[in-house]
Amino acid sequence: MKIAVLGAGAWGTALALQLSAKHKVALWTRNSAHVADMQRERANRQYLGDYAFGDNLAVEGDLAAALEHSELILSVVPTNGFRAVLHEIKKIGSTVPVIWASKGLESSTAKLPHEIALEELGVARKWGALSGPSFADELVRGLPTAVTVAANDEAFAREAGCMLHGGKFRVYTSTDVIGVSVGGALKNVMAIAAGICDGMQFGNNARAALITRGMAEMTRFGVRLGGRKETFMGLTGAGDLILTCTGQYSRNREVGQRLARGQTLAEILQSLGHVAEGVHTAHEVMKRAATLEVDMPSTCEVDQVLSHGRSPRKAVENLLSREQKSEMI
């Protein structure tokens, strides 16, 4: 079968390489210069180094060509580009199932990818989310990785899981698209908080407490939206949160570390070279949290640092000075 992977960043390319071991894959990006480089080098040196593309992996700059004869679309574009890509897919006339691997909330609307999919594709179209603790650098090196694919249709979740599963890439299935989407989005915000904590050298105790309380925030938010509590104890909740808050490849954690060292957000984003979804997500989460009346102190402090000029030290002090309460709240 053929799979179209949309988005040629590090994660999209790593997934394309993984899937090309047993499927034909078209890796698409709209950047013509990037397309030309990858076609010439047969690698994505801009985002993923010298890992060679095999014969099953074609690079496309034409979306219609990438979608032609494809039986599955895997969108790995940033969340803010997801709606536009769905518009283009519909314009071309493709009706094949869509799985997305983007993790965040859409700027200005504060909507999660599954809400965008529902608006743009409707309930009749098969669609779902791929998420879990996964760094591109490790997947592309063939290291064991486990993720979850959640779909709006249980049979399709199993079907998609079989398509994506292979080698050391283990794919579990779920029907909790909401919970999986929330976990993937909010863990990036918590990783910025963890990076601030590490950058200020507050130690392992503080980081563990922050991750655990961040987990409580994610769960409150996700359950209020209709997600299942148990999802947040799985790969797309606890698993992805722990990895992103502690892993050396975490871009969001790096943002927090560099903020703690005194760099401005503009300086960090200019030099990062990759999208850090948590930067845009924090503010949108706070907008939704206000509507849902969900208490999210860690997310609030991250948003204050990113969008309102609060110093990282003051943000941490605010969290530490909160009133004593039951852990179950």
Summary of the structure (lengths in Angstrom):
residues: 329
radius of gyration: 19.2
end to end distance: 48.4
largest distance: 60.0
contacts: 1170
relative contact order: 0.11
helix: 55%
strand: 12%
